[in-house]
Amino acid sequence: MEMSSTEMMLKGYGLTTAEFTYHMPDYSHVLNTYVWQDYDLAPDHERLFKFVEFWQRELDGPLHSVRFTHRKMISPGEWRNVKGILNLH
C-alpha cells in the first residue's frame, strides 16, 4: 500500500523537482526540456536516480544535463496536533 503525500512528508520526504535537458532523438543538435516531480528523501534522492537510470536505459533522447531542487514541506518542529475547531460567523 502506497503512503499518502502527508504521511510521506511526516516521514521526512520532501518534494523533489528536476529539469531534464536532453537531445532530441532525431535532431541531436536540438535540446528540449522535461520537468519531473516526486516525493523523495534527501540527500540520497533514490527516486530521482531511479528515474535517471530509467531514462538512460529506456528512452532515446540522451541527457544533456539535470538540474534539481528539494524542499521539505513539513519539518518535525512544524507539525502539531490540533484537537479543537474554531467556527467563525
Phi and psi restraints in degrees (range 20) as a CNS / XPLOR table:
assign (resid 1 and name C) (resid 2 and name N)
       (resid 2 and name CA) (resid 2 and name C) 1.0 -82.9 20.0 2
assign (resid 2 and name N) (resid 2 and name CA)
       (resid 2 and name C) (resid 3 and name N) 1.0 142.9 20.0 2
assign (resid 2 and name C) (resid 3 and name N)
       (resid 3 and name CA) (resid 3 and name C) 1.0 -76.0 20.0 2
assign (resid 3 and name N) (resid 3 and name CA)
       (resid 3 and name C) (resid 4 and name N) 1.0 151.4 20.0 2
assign (resid 3 and name C) (resid 4 and name N)
       (resid 4 and name CA) (resid 4 and name C) 1.0 -75.0 20.0 2
assign (resid 4 and name N) (resid 4 and name CA)
       (resid 4 and name C) (resid 5 and name N) 1.0 165.5 20.0 2
assign (resid 4 and name C) (resid 5 and name N)
       (resid 5 and name CA) (resid 5 and name C) 1.0 -63.4 20.0 2
assign (resid 5 and name N) (resid 5 and name CA)
       (resid 5 and name C) (resid 6 and name N) 1.0 -35.0 20.0 2
assign (resid 5 and name C) (resid 6 and name N)
       (resid 6 and name CA) (resid 6 and name C) 1.0 -65.6 20.0 2
assign (resid 6 and name N) (resid 6 and name CA)
       (resid 6 and name C) (resid 7 and name N) 1.0 -43.6 20.0 2
assign (resid 6 and name C) (resid 7 and name N)
       (resid 7 and name CA) (resid 7 and name C) 1.0 -61.5 20.0 2
assign (resid 7 and name N) (resid 7 and name CA)
       (resid 7 and name C) (resid 8 and name N) 1.0 -39.9 20.0 2
assign (resid 7 and name C) (resid 8 and name N)
       (resid 8 and name CA) (resid 8 and name C) 1.0 -65.0 20.0 2
assign (resid 8 and name N) (resid 8 and name CA)
       (resid 8 and name C) (resid 9 and name N) 1.0 -42.2 20.0 2
assign (resid 8 and name C) (resid 9 and name N)
       (resid 9 and name CA) (resid 9 and name C) 1.0 -64.7 20.0 2
assign (resid 9 and name N) (resid 9 and name CA)
       (resid 9 and name C) (resid 10 and name N) 1.0 -37.4 20.0 2
assign (resid 9 and name C) (resid 10 and name N)
       (resid 10 and name CA) (resid 10 and name C) 1.0 -67.9 20.0 2
assign (resid 10 and name N) (resid 10 and name CA)
       (resid 10 and name C) (resid 11 and name N) 1.0 -24.6 20.0 2
assign (resid 10 and name C) (resid 11 and name N)
       (resid 11 and name CA) (resid 11 and name C) 1.0 -90.6 20.0 2
assign (resid 11 and name N) (resid 11 and name CA)
       (resid 11 and name C) (resid 12 and name N) 1.0 5.9 20.0 2
assign (resid 11 and name C) (resid 12 and name N)
       (resid 12 and name CA) (resid 12 and name C) 1.0 105.2 20.0 2
assign (resid 12 and name N) (resid 12 and name CA)
       (resid 12 and name C) (resid 13 and name N) 1.0 -4.0 20.0 2
assign (resid 12 and name C) (resid 13 and name N)
       (resid 13 and name CA) (resid 13 and name C) 1.0 -71.2 20.0 2
assign (resid 13 and name N) (resid 13 and name CA)
       (resid 13 and name C) (resid 14 and name N) 1.0 150.7 20.0 2
assign (resid 13 and name C) (resid 14 and name N)
       (resid 14 and name CA) (resid 14 and name C) 1.0 -133.8 20.0 2
assign (resid 14 and name N) (resid 14 and name CA)
       (resid 14 and name C) (resid 15 and name N) 1.0 166.8 20.0 2
assign (resid 14 and name C) (resid 15 and name N)
       (resid 15 and name CA) (resid 15 and name C) 1.0 -81.4 20.0 2
assign (resid 15 and name N) (resid 15 and name CA)
       (resid 15 and name C) (resid 16 and name N) 1.0 121.2 20.0 2
assign (resid 15 and name C) (resid 16 and name N)
       (resid 16 and name CA) (resid 16 and name C) 1.0 -105.2 20.0 2
assign (resid 16 and name N) (resid 16 and name CA)
       (resid 16 and name C) (resid 17 and name N) 1.0 127.0 20.0 2
assign (resid 16 and name C) (resid 17 and name N)
       (resid 17 and name CA) (resid 17 and name C) 1.0 -117.7 20.0 2
assign (resid 17 and name N) (resid 17 and name CA)
       (resid 17 and name C) (resid 18 and name N) 1.0 128.1 20.0 2
assign (resid 17 and name C) (resid 18 and name N)
       (resid 18 and name CA) (resid 18 and name C) 1.0 -126.3 20.0 2
assign (resid 18 and name N) (resid 18 and name CA)
       (resid 18 and name C) (resid 19 and name N) 1.0 139.9 20.0 2
assign (resid 18 and name C) (resid 19 and name N)
       (resid 19 and name CA) (resid 19 and name C) 1.0 -111.2 20.0 2
assign (resid 19 and name N) (resid 19 and name CA)
       (resid 19 and name C) (resid 20 and name N) 1.0 115.9 20.0 2
assign (resid 19 and name C) (resid 20 and name N)
       (resid 20 and name CA) (resid 20 and name C) 1.0 -96.7 20.0 2
assign (resid 20 and name N) (resid 20 and name CA)
       (resid 20 and name C) (resid 21 and name N) 1.0 125.8 20.0 2
assign (resid 20 and name C) (resid 21 and name N)
       (resid 21 and name CA) (resid 21 and name C) 1.0 -107.0 20.0 2
assign (resid 21 and name N) (resid 21 and name CA)
       (resid 21 and name C) (resid 22 and name N) 1.0 126.6 20.0 2
assign (resid 21 and name C) (resid 22 and name N)
       (resid 22 and name CA) (resid 22 and name C) 1.0 -139.4 20.0 2
assign (resid 22 and name N) (resid 22 and name CA)
       (resid 22 and name C) (resid 23 and name N) 1.0 159.1 20.0 2
assign (resid 22 and name C) (resid 23 and name N)
       (resid 23 and name CA) (resid 23 and name C) 1.0 -82.5 20.0 2
assign (resid 23 and name N) (resid 23 and name CA)
       (resid 23 and name C) (resid 24 and name N) 1.0 135.0 20.0 2
assign (resid 23 and name C) (resid 24 and name N)
       (resid 24 and name CA) (resid 24 and name C) 1.0 -64.5 20.0 2
assign (resid 24 and name N) (resid 24 and name CA)
       (resid 24 and name C) (resid 25 and name N) 1.0 137.7 20.0 2
assign (resid 24 and name C) (resid 25 and name N)
       (resid 25 and name CA) (resid 25 and name C) 1.0 -59.2 20.0 2
assign (resid 25 and name N) (resid 25 and name CA)
       (resid 25 and name C) (resid 26 and name N) 1.0 -41.8 20.0 2
assign (resid 25 and name C) (resid 26 and name N)
       (resid 26 and name CA) (resid 26 and name C) 1.0 -87.8 20.0 2
assign (resid 26 and name N) (resid 26 and name CA)
       (resid 26 and name C) (resid 27 and name N) 1.0 -20.0 20.0 2
assign (resid 26 and name C) (resid 27 and name N)
       (resid 27 and name CA) (resid 27 and name C) 1.0 -130.2 20.0 2
assign (resid 27 and name N) (resid 27 and name CA)
       (resid 27 and name C) (resid 28 and name N) 1.0 86.6 20.0 2
assign (resid 27 and name C) (resid 28 and name N)
       (resid 28 and name CA) (resid 28 and name C) 1.0 -65.4 20.0 2
assign (resid 28 and name N) (resid 28 and name CA)
       (resid 28 and name C) (resid 29 and name N) 1.0 -17.5 20.0 2
assign (resid 28 and name C) (resid 29 and name N)
       (resid 29 and name CA) (resid 29 and name C) 1.0 -87.5 20.0 2
assign (resid 29 and name N) (resid 29 and name CA)
       (resid 29 and name C) (resid 30 and name N) 1.0 -4.2 20.0 2
assign (resid 29 and name C) (resid 30 and name N)
       (resid 30 and name CA) (resid 30 and name C) 1.0 -101.8 20.0 2
assign (resid 30 and name N) (resid 30 and name CA)
       (resid 30 and name C) (resid 31 and name N) 1.0 130.5 20.0 2
assign (resid 30 and name C) (resid 31 and name N)
       (resid 31 and name CA) (resid 31 and name C) 1.0 -102.5 20.0 2
assign (resid 31 and name N) (resid 31 and name CA)
       (resid 31 and name C) (resid 32 and name N) 1.0 146.2 20.0 2
assign (resid 31 and name C) (resid 32 and name N)
       (resid 32 and name CA) (resid 32 and name C) 1.0 -134.1 20.0 2
assign (resid 32 and name N) (resid 32 and name CA)
       (resid 32 and name C) (resid 33 and name N) 1.0 165.5 20.0 2
assign (resid 32 and name C) (resid 33 and name N)
       (resid 33 and name CA) (resid 33 and name C) 1.0 -124.6 20.0 2
assign (resid 33 and name N) (resid 33 and name CA)
       (resid 33 and name C) (resid 34 and name N) 1.0 155.0 20.0 2
assign (resid 33 and name C) (resid 34 and name N)
       (resid 34 and name CA) (resid 34 and name C) 1.0 -140.5 20.0 2
assign (resid 34 and name N) (resid 34 and name CA)
       (resid 34 and name C) (resid 35 and name N) 1.0 133.2 20.0 2
assign (resid 34 and name C) (resid 35 and name N)
       (resid 35 and name CA) (resid 35 and name C) 1.0 -107.4 20.0 2
assign (resid 35 and name N) (resid 35 and name CA)
       (resid 35 and name C) (resid 36 and name N) 1.0 132.8 20.0 2
assign (resid 35 and name C) (resid 36 and name N)
       (resid 36 and name CA) (resid 36 and name C) 1.0 -126.9 20.0 2
assign (resid 36 and name N) (resid 36 and name CA)
       (resid 36 and name C) (resid 37 and name N) 1.0 139.5 20.0 2
assign (resid 36 and name C) (resid 37 and name N)
       (resid 37 and name CA) (resid 37 and name C) 1.0 -136.2 20.0 2
assign (resid 37 and name N) (resid 37 and name CA)
       (resid 37 and name C) (resid 38 and name N) 1.0 142.0 20.0 2
assign (resid 37 and name C) (resid 38 and name N)
       (resid 38 and name CA) (resid 38 and name C) 1.0 -164.6 20.0 2
assign (resid 38 and name N) (resid 38 and name CA)
       (resid 38 and name C) (resid 39 and name N) 1.0 161.4 20.0 2
assign (resid 38 and name C) (resid 39 and name N)
       (resid 39 and name CA) (resid 39 and name C) 1.0 -81.7 20.0 2
assign (resid 39 and name N) (resid 39 and name CA)
       (resid 39 and name C) (resid 40 and name N) 1.0 131.5 20.0 2
assign (resid 39 and name C) (resid 40 and name N)
       (resid 40 and name CA) (resid 40 and name C) 1.0 -147.4 20.0 2
assign (resid 40 and name N) (resid 40 and name CA)
       (resid 40 and name C) (resid 41 and name N) 1.0 162.2 20.0 2
assign (resid 40 and name C) (resid 41 and name N)
       (resid 41 and name CA) (resid 41 and name C) 1.0 -100.2 20.0 2
assign (resid 41 and name N) (resid 41 and name CA)
       (resid 41 and name C) (resid 42 and name N) 1.0 126.7 20.0 2
assign (resid 41 and name C) (resid 42 and name N)
       (resid 42 and name CA) (resid 42 and name C) 1.0 -87.6 20.0 2
assign (resid 42 and name N) (resid 42 and name CA)
       (resid 42 and name C) (resid 43 and name N) 1.0 151.8 20.0 2
assign (resid 42 and name C) (resid 43 and name N)
       (resid 43 and name CA) (resid 43 and name C) 1.0 -92.9 20.0 2
assign (resid 43 and name N) (resid 43 and name CA)
       (resid 43 and name C) (resid 44 and name N) 1.0 2.7 20.0 2
assign (resid 43 and name C) (resid 44 and name N)
       (resid 44 and name CA) (resid 44 and name C) 1.0 -77.0 20.0 2
assign (resid 44 and name N) (resid 44 and name CA)
       (resid 44 and name C) (resid 45 and name N) 1.0 -35.1 20.0 2
assign (resid 44 and name C) (resid 45 and name N)
       (resid 45 and name CA) (resid 45 and name C) 1.0 50.5 20.0 2
assign (resid 45 and name N) (resid 45 and name CA)
       (resid 45 and name C) (resid 46 and name N) 1.0 53.3 20.0 2
assign (resid 45 and name C) (resid 46 and name N)
       (resid 46 and name CA) (resid 46 and name C) 1.0 -60.4 20.0 2
assign (resid 46 and name N) (resid 46 and name CA)
       (resid 46 and name C) (resid 47 and name N) 1.0 -43.6 20.0 2
assign (resid 46 and name C) (resid 47 and name N)
       (resid 47 and name CA) (resid 47 and name C) 1.0 -67.2 20.0 2
assign (resid 47 and name N) (resid 47 and name CA)
       (resid 47 and name C) (resid 48 and name N) 1.0 -38.2 20.0 2
assign (resid 47 and name C) (resid 48 and name N)
       (resid 48 and name CA) (resid 48 and name C) 1.0 -63.1 20.0 2
assign (resid 48 and name N) (resid 48 and name CA)
       (resid 48 and name C) (resid 49 and name N) 1.0 -46.9 20.0 2
assign (resid 48 and name C) (resid 49 and name N)
       (resid 49 and name CA) (resid 49 and name C) 1.0 -67.0 20.0 2
assign (resid 49 and name N) (resid 49 and name CA)
       (resid 49 and name C) (resid 50 and name N) 1.0 -33.3 20.0 2
assign (resid 49 and name C) (resid 50 and name N)
       (resid 50 and name CA) (resid 50 and name C) 1.0 -64.0 20.0 2
assign (resid 50 and name N) (resid 50 and name CA)
       (resid 50 and name C) (resid 51 and name N) 1.0 -38.4 20.0 2
assign (resid 50 and name C) (resid 51 and name N)
       (resid 51 and name CA) (resid 51 and name C) 1.0 -67.7 20.0 2
assign (resid 51 and name N) (resid 51 and name CA)
       (resid 51 and name C) (resid 52 and name N) 1.0 -39.6 20.0 2
assign (resid 51 and name C) (resid 52 and name N)
       (resid 52 and name CA) (resid 52 and name C) 1.0 -61.7 20.0 2
assign (resid 52 and name N) (resid 52 and name CA)
       (resid 52 and name C) (resid 53 and name N) 1.0 -43.1 20.0 2
assign (resid 52 and name C) (resid 53 and name N)
       (resid 53 and name CA) (resid 53 and name C) 1.0 -62.6 20.0 2
assign (resid 53 and name N) (resid 53 and name CA)
       (resid 53 and name C) (resid 54 and name N) 1.0 -41.9 20.0 2
assign (resid 53 and name C) (resid 54 and name N)
       (resid 54 and name CA) (resid 54 and name C) 1.0 -59.3 20.0 2
assign (resid 54 and name N) (resid 54 and name CA)
       (resid 54 and name C) (resid 55 and name N) 1.0 -45.9 20.0 2
assign (resid 54 and name C) (resid 55 and name N)
       (resid 55 and name CA) (resid 55 and name C) 1.0 -58.0 20.0 2
assign (resid 55 and name N) (resid 55 and name CA)
       (resid 55 and name C) (resid 56 and name N) 1.0 -49.0 20.0 2
assign (resid 55 and name C) (resid 56 and name N)
       (resid 56 and name CA) (resid 56 and name C) 1.0 -66.8 20.0 2
assign (resid 56 and name N) (resid 56 and name CA)
       (resid 56 and name C) (resid 57 and name N) 1.0 -31.7 20.0 2
assign (resid 56 and name C) (resid 57 and name N)
       (resid 57 and name CA) (resid 57 and name C) 1.0 -82.3 20.0 2
assign (resid 57 and name N) (resid 57 and name CA)
       (resid 57 and name C) (resid 58 and name N) 1.0 -39.6 20.0 2
assign (resid 57 and name C) (resid 58 and name N)
       (resid 58 and name CA) (resid 58 and name C) 1.0 -107.9 20.0 2
assign (resid 58 and name N) (resid 58 and name CA)
       (resid 58 and name C) (resid 59 and name N) 1.0 -25.5 20.0 2
assign (resid 58 and name C) (resid 59 and name N)
       (resid 59 and name CA) (resid 59 and name C) 1.0 -102.8 20.0 2
assign (resid 59 and name N) (resid 59 and name CA)
       (resid 59 and name C) (resid 60 and name N) 1.0 151.2 20.0 2
assign (resid 59 and name C) (resid 60 and name N)
       (resid 60 and name CA) (resid 60 and name C) 1.0 -81.8 20.0 2
assign (resid 60 and name N) (resid 60 and name CA)
       (resid 60 and name C) (resid 61 and name N) 1.0 -28.9 20.0 2
assign (resid 60 and name C) (resid 61 and name N)
       (resid 61 and name CA) (resid 61 and name C) 1.0 -76.5 20.0 2
assign (resid 61 and name N) (resid 61 and name CA)
       (resid 61 and name C) (resid 62 and name N) 1.0 110.1 20.0 2
assign (resid 61 and name C) (resid 62 and name N)
       (resid 62 and name CA) (resid 62 and name C) 1.0 -66.9 20.0 2
assign (resid 62 and name N) (resid 62 and name CA)
       (resid 62 and name C) (resid 63 and name N) 1.0 141.0 20.0 2
assign (resid 62 and name C) (resid 63 and name N)
       (resid 63 and name CA) (resid 63 and name C) 1.0 -70.8 20.0 2
assign (resid 63 and name N) (resid 63 and name CA)
       (resid 63 and name C) (resid 64 and name N) 1.0 138.5 20.0 2
assign (resid 63 and name C) (resid 64 and name N)
       (resid 64 and name CA) (resid 64 and name C) 1.0 -97.3 20.0 2
assign (resid 64 and name N) (resid 64 and name CA)
       (resid 64 and name C) (resid 65 and name N) 1.0 -47.3 20.0 2
assign (resid 64 and name C) (resid 65 and name N)
       (resid 65 and name CA) (resid 65 and name C) 1.0 -161.1 20.0 2
assign (resid 65 and name N) (resid 65 and name CA)
       (resid 65 and name C) (resid 66 and name N) 1.0 161.0 20.0 2
assign (resid 65 and name C) (resid 66 and name N)
       (resid 66 and name CA) (resid 66 and name C) 1.0 -134.5 20.0 2
assign (resid 66 and name N) (resid 66 and name CA)
       (resid 66 and name C) (resid 67 and name N) 1.0 125.6 20.0 2
assign (resid 66 and name C) (resid 67 and name N)
       (resid 67 and name CA) (resid 67 and name C) 1.0 -116.5 20.0 2
assign (resid 67 and name N) (resid 67 and name CA)
       (resid 67 and name C) (resid 68 and name N) 1.0 137.1 20.0 2
assign (resid 67 and name C) (resid 68 and name N)
       (resid 68 and name CA) (resid 68 and name C) 1.0 -144.7 20.0 2
assign (resid 68 and name N) (resid 68 and name CA)
       (resid 68 and name C) (resid 69 and name N) 1.0 158.8 20.0 2
assign (resid 68 and name C) (resid 69 and name N)
       (resid 69 and name CA) (resid 69 and name C) 1.0 -136.8 20.0 2
assign (resid 69 and name N) (resid 69 and name CA)
       (resid 69 and name C) (resid 70 and name N) 1.0 155.4 20.0 2
assign (resid 69 and name C) (resid 70 and name N)
       (resid 70 and name CA) (resid 70 and name C) 1.0 -134.8 20.0 2
assign (resid 70 and name N) (resid 70 and name CA)
       (resid 70 and name C) (resid 71 and name N) 1.0 133.9 20.0 2
assign (resid 70 and name C) (resid 71 and name N)
       (resid 71 and name CA) (resid 71 and name C) 1.0 -137.0 20.0 2
assign (resid 71 and name N) (resid 71 and name CA)
       (resid 71 and name C) (resid 72 and name N) 1.0 125.9 20.0 2
assign (resid 71 and name C) (resid 72 and name N)
       (resid 72 and name CA) (resid 72 and name C) 1.0 -80.8 20.0 2
assign (resid 72 and name N) (resid 72 and name CA)
       (resid 72 and name C) (resid 73 and name N) 1.0 125.1 20.0 2
assign (resid 72 and name C) (resid 73 and name N)
       (resid 73 and name CA) (resid 73 and name C) 1.0 -80.3 20.0 2
assign (resid 73 and name N) (resid 73 and name CA)
       (resid 73 and name C) (resid 74 and name N) 1.0 -36.3 20.0 2
assign (resid 73 and name C) (resid 74 and name N)
       (resid 74 and name CA) (resid 74 and name C) 1.0 -129.2 20.0 2
assign (resid 74 and name N) (resid 74 and name CA)
       (resid 74 and name C) (resid 75 and name N) 1.0 128.8 20.0 2
assign (resid 74 and name C) (resid 75 and name N)
       (resid 75 and name CA) (resid 75 and name C) 1.0 -107.4 20.0 2
assign (resid 75 and name N) (resid 75 and name CA)
       (resid 75 and name C) (resid 76 and name N) 1.0 159.7 20.0 2
assign (resid 75 and name C) (resid 76 and name N)
       (resid 76 and name CA) (resid 76 and name C) 1.0 -54.2 20.0 2
assign (resid 76 and name N) (resid 76 and name CA)
       (resid 76 and name C) (resid 77 and name N) 1.0 -33.9 20.0 2
assign (resid 76 and name C) (resid 77 and name N)
       (resid 77 and name CA) (resid 77 and name C) 1.0 -76.0 20.0 2
assign (resid 77 and name N) (resid 77 and name CA)
       (resid 77 and name C) (resid 78 and name N) 1.0 -14.2 20.0 2
assign (resid 77 and name C) (resid 78 and name N)
       (resid 78 and name CA) (resid 78 and name C) 1.0 -91.8 20.0 2
assign (resid 78 and name N) (resid 78 and name CA)
       (resid 78 and name C) (resid 79 and name N) 1.0 -15.3 20.0 2
assign (resid 78 and name C) (resid 79 and name N)
       (resid 79 and name CA) (resid 79 and name C) 1.0 -88.0 20.0 2
assign (resid 79 and name N) (resid 79 and name CA)
       (resid 79 and name C) (resid 80 and name N) 1.0 134.0 20.0 2
assign (resid 79 and name C) (resid 80 and name N)
       (resid 80 and name CA) (resid 80 and name C) 1.0 -146.3 20.0 2
assign (resid 80 and name N) (resid 80 and name CA)
       (resid 80 and name C) (resid 81 and name N) 1.0 147.7 20.0 2
assign (resid 80 and name C) (resid 81 and name N)
       (resid 81 and name CA) (resid 81 and name C) 1.0 -90.3 20.0 2
assign (resid 81 and name N) (resid 81 and name CA)
       (resid 81 and name C) (resid 82 and name N) 1.0 121.6 20.0 2
assign (resid 81 and name C) (resid 82 and name N)
       (resid 82 and name CA) (resid 82 and name C) 1.0 -102.8 20.0 2
assign (resid 82 and name N) (resid 82 and name CA)
       (resid 82 and name C) (resid 83 and name N) 1.0 129.1 20.0 2
assign (resid 82 and name C) (resid 83 and name N)
       (resid 83 and name CA) (resid 83 and name C) 1.0 -111.5 20.0 2
assign (resid 83 and name N) (resid 83 and name CA)
       (resid 83 and name C) (resid 84 and name N) 1.0 8.8 20.0 2
assign (resid 83 and name C) (resid 84 and name N)
       (resid 84 and name CA) (resid 84 and name C) 1.0 -131.0 20.0 2
assign (resid 84 and name N) (resid 84 and name CA)
       (resid 84 and name C) (resid 85 and name N) 1.0 164.4 20.0 2
assign (resid 84 and name C) (resid 85 and name N)
       (resid 85 and name CA) (resid 85 and name C) 1.0 -125.2 20.0 2
assign (resid 85 and name N) (resid 85 and name CA)
       (resid 85 and name C) (resid 86 and name N) 1.0 134.0 20.0 2
assign (resid 85 and name C) (resid 86 and name N)
       (resid 86 and name CA) (resid 86 and name C) 1.0 -109.1 20.0 2
assign (resid 86 and name N) (resid 86 and name CA)
       (resid 86 and name C) (resid 87 and name N) 1.0 119.9 20.0 2
assign (resid 86 and name C) (resid 87 and name N)
       (resid 87 and name CA) (resid 87 and name C) 1.0 -99.5 20.0 2
assign (resid 87 and name N) (resid 87 and name CA)
       (resid 87 and name C) (resid 88 and name N) 1.0 125.7 20.0 2
assign (resid 87 and name C) (resid 88 and name N)
       (resid 88 and name CA) (resid 88 and name C) 1.0 -106.3 20.0 2
assign (resid 88 and name N) (resid 88 and name CA)
       (resid 88 and name C) (resid 89 and name N) 1.0 138.2 20.0 2
